Amino acid sequence: MALKDFKKALEKVTKDHSKAIVAANANTLIHKITFDSPQLTYMFGGFSYDRIHNLFGPESSGKSSTFSYIAGQLQKKIPQVCDEYKEKQVVVYMDFERTFDPVYAEKLGLNTDEDHFVLLQSDTLEEACAITEELVKTNSVCCVILDSDAAAPTNLDAESEIGATGFNGAKAANTLKEVYKRFNVLCSNYKFPLLVVSQERANMQIGAFLPSVTGGTALKFFSSTRCRVQKMEQIKNGDEVIGIQIRVRNYKNKTSVPNRDAIMNLYFDGGFKSDDEYFEFLTKLNIIEKCPGGVYRADFLPDGKIRGAANLLEWITQPEQKELYDKLKEQVTAKLLVSSELDADNVDPEKEDAAAAGVRLTAPSQAEKDEVAELAKEALEAGSTEETE
């Protein structure tokens, strides 16, 4: 009888709240795309385009550039997912830092014409989010970038005199928490990612040595992926700087393999060079064997081998090798979406950072507590003996 009543109630609420009740296996279908940059595909384990993603790190480390490249990829890739998404080609860019350069963004592959791009330079975070939500609900938005949470003023910031708000960081963090809570649902319902740039700051807490990020801790919870971007060195052509080498470390990944680490070359005139990256993975994954003396071996190569990396890259990217090259890229991509031999040395970067800084992240065990208590007792007894003498 109870089950019969339950089914009647379920039938009614399903009719009244059809969007709220979904199939039990719906959440096992993580929607992903792959990038032209296999390094980025590897880092994310395939990019979930209905989640919140976070890049953080020091200033001028390549965070905004990386997200601009990703946004350009999403403009091309998401419309290919299904017919329903054919018109999802609009990127909404919340530019609170007032640094967006359309010419540079176009070089990275982002289409900034009026049919594909909206630049928001709102005075407050609340205004920008209200505008963005209206645009998102048209189902034409493929990506939203928040650049950056540190530079986004709230209504309270805008309405108060400088210095009058005092310690307003907690209120700003609370506003951001509400933004992420709201957009977490919007991303899922309207199938777009929110890409959040966070600035790294010195941690002012007593006893803390690791850098912190702005905006409180809500983003750590709501983001499906969090990656730290760090500039390693400049890439030069003669005396001209043509790009930067960056290190991207994955600190959190709820959708694929966590704790991946990649060194990537970001070029100012095109983003990431996919052929160079595919070549690297072809050898790392032993699809092409790298032998001593700069010889590369594989059954599909002329005479089974080619000498020299440049010669191999030139041969494999020739138009007449397109069919073969496409198959090899598919093999690489398939391996990058799952755990492989490349993940054998993955380490938790937070634990590694804490160890380098001498910071302990876990509570001491009972045995360690007992040992400290015993040492303290011995020290007190030794002090008491000295006073007696």
Disulfide bonds with the S-S distance in Angstrom:
none
